[in-house]
Amino acid sequence: MPINEFITTFTSASPLLIKGLLTTIKLWLASFAISLTMGCIWGVLRSNQLRIFLVSDLLDALTFVLRGIPFFVQLLLAYFVLPALFNIDISASAAAATSLGLCSAAYVSQIVRAGINTIDPFQWEAAKMLGYSMRQTLWLIIIPQAFKNILPALTGEFDQLLKTTAVFSTIGILELTGVGKNIVAQEMNPLSTYGLIAVLYLSISSALAVVSYYTEKRLQS
């Protein structure tokens, strides 16, 4: 790809690409918040030491369903099927962020559950003997240890979350990939346009990796 074509595309299309990038980041952060919050709650309640009768079983079933159905199908269900069934209006952005957040939460719950289950059960017993409540044991002893172990896996999941936002263009959301498609349709310059989009995705992914790296180093020190 000639460098001058790359520069020309960047100059002419940068306002649209930046707008699409901001939309991508906004939806990614919304999905991230849902995924992290719900995934941690589900993971804790599905762990061996904290299971609640029926509640944990229902969460097991929900996790199985969300992990077993492709996200693209979940997106279509959230945007087209559920509003028709319940006669409600839902924006494309809300359907996208919610469906992606819940889908990712199923994977995060598996990561959190596995991290908690790797902690020696004797630590729970020792904390109980020292007078710690279940909540204190979880937040002061178990979670800090588990978080250090699962941070790389969580980073990988949230990095994948970013890349999955590219699917949102299929329901009309003009995020980064959707904007790129429109630019290519108008300007007929796929190499330079998609090259720029790849660089932008790589930049965000690299920033996430750097934050994760220094967080991991800090936890190990």
N, C-alpha and C positions, 0 to 999 in steps of 0.2 A: 504494500500500500504506500503510494508516494506520500512523503511527509507534508507536502504542500496541500494535498487533498485533505489530510487529517486536520491541518490547521484551519483550512477553509470551513470544514464541517463544524469544527469546534467554535469558530467565530460566529457562524450564522445560526447554529442550532443550540448554542449554550443556554439561552434563556429558557427554551422549552425543556432541555435536558435537566437543568437545575430544578425547574418546577416539578418535573417527574421524579427527580431524585428526592426532593423534599417530601413528596407524597409517599414514596417508597419508605423513607425513614420514619415518617409518621405512622404508617400502617405497621411497619416492623416493630416499633416501640410499643404500640398498642397490643399487638399480638404477643410480644415479649412479656408485657405486664400480666396478661391473662395466663400465659403459659407458665410463668414462674410462680405466680400466686396459686393457681389451681393445682399445678403439678406438684408443688411442695406439700400442699395440704393432702392431696390424694396419696402421695408417696409416704407421708408420715402415717396416715391412717391404714395404709396397706402393709406397713412393716410388721415384722413378726411380733414385736414387743407391744405394739399399740393397736392391734386389731380390735374393732368393735363389731359385735355380732350383727349381721345383716348389712350394716353400713359398708364395712370393708368388702363384703362379698359383692354388693352392688357396684362399688368402685372398681373391683376386679373385672366385672362384666363390662362396665363402661369403657375401661381402658382397653379391653380386648376388642370391642367394637370399633373404637376410634383408631386403633392401630391396624385393624384388619381391613378397613375401607380406605381406598386411595383418597388423598386429600382433595384432588380435583372433583371427585364425586361428592365429597362432603361440602365443598364450596357450592356446587350446583344445587344440592339439597337445601343449603342454608339460604340461598338467594332466590331460587325459583319454587321449590316444593313447600317448604315450611310456611312461608308467607301465604301461599294459596290455601294450605290446609287450615291455618288458624285465622285467616282473613286479617292479616296485619301488614303494615307497610314497614319495610326495612331497607335502608340505603345500601348501596353496593359496598361502601367502605365498612359499614357496621357488620354486614354479613361476612365480608372478607376477613376482617380483623378477628371477629369472634370465632369463626370456623377454624381459622389457622391457629389461633391461640389455644382452643380446646383440643385440636388435633395434636399440637405440640405438647400440651399438658400431659397427654397420655404417655408420651415418651419420657418427659421429665419425671413423671411419677415413678416410672420404672427405674430411672437413674437414682432418684432420691431413695426409693425403697431399697435398692441394692446397696447404696452407700450406708444406710442405717443398719441394714442386716449384717454388714461386715464388721460392725463394732462388737467386740467381745461381750456376750450376755452378762458376764460377771461384773461388768462396769455398771449395768443397771442395778444389780443386786447390791454392789458396794455403795452406790449412791443412795439407795433406799435405806441401808444400814446407817448411813451418815445423816439421815433425816431429810434428804432432799425429796421434794414432791416430784411427781411424774413430769410436770411442766418444767421444773428447774433442772431435772436430770436431762431432759431433751434439749433445752436451750443452752445450758451451761456446759454440758459434758458431751452429749452425743452429736448434736448438730455441728459444732466447730470441727470435730474430728472427721465427720462424714463429708463436710463441705470441702475440705482439703483433698479428699480422695476423689470426689465427683466433679471438681471444677473443670478438668479437661473435657469430660464427657458433656457437661453442660455447655461449655463453649462451643463444642462441635454441633450440638443441637441448635443453639441460637444462631450459629453461622448458617446452618441449613435453613433456619427460619427466614433469614434474610433472602436467600436465593429463591425460596419458594414463593416469595411475593411476586415474582415474575409471572405467576399463573393468574394473578388478579386481572390482567389485561383481558382475559377471556370473558369477563362480565362487564367490560366497558370502563374499568378504572384506568385512568391515564397515569399509571406509575412509570417508572423508568423504562421498562421494556415496552409498555404500551405507547409511550411517547416516541420511542425509537422506531417502532413499526410505522407510525404516522409520518415520521421524517423520511424514512426510506421510501414510503409510497409516494411522497411528494417530490423528493430530490433524487431518487434512484441512486443512492450512494450507500449501499449496505455495508461495504467493507469499513469505511471510515466511521459510520454511525455506530455499528455494532462493536467496532473496536473501542470507541469512546465509552460505550455502555459497559463493556468488559472491564475497562480501566476503573470506572466509577465503582462497580461492584467490588473489584479487587481492593480498592482503597478502603472501603468500609470494612471489608472482611479483614484486611491487614490491621486496621485500627482496633478491631475487636480482639484479634490475636495478641496484639501488644498489651492491651489492658489485661487480658487474661494472664499473660506471661508475668507481668509485674505483680499482679494480685497473687499469683501462685508463689512467686519468690518471696513476697512479703509474708504470706502465711507460713512458709517454711522457715523463716528466719526467727 
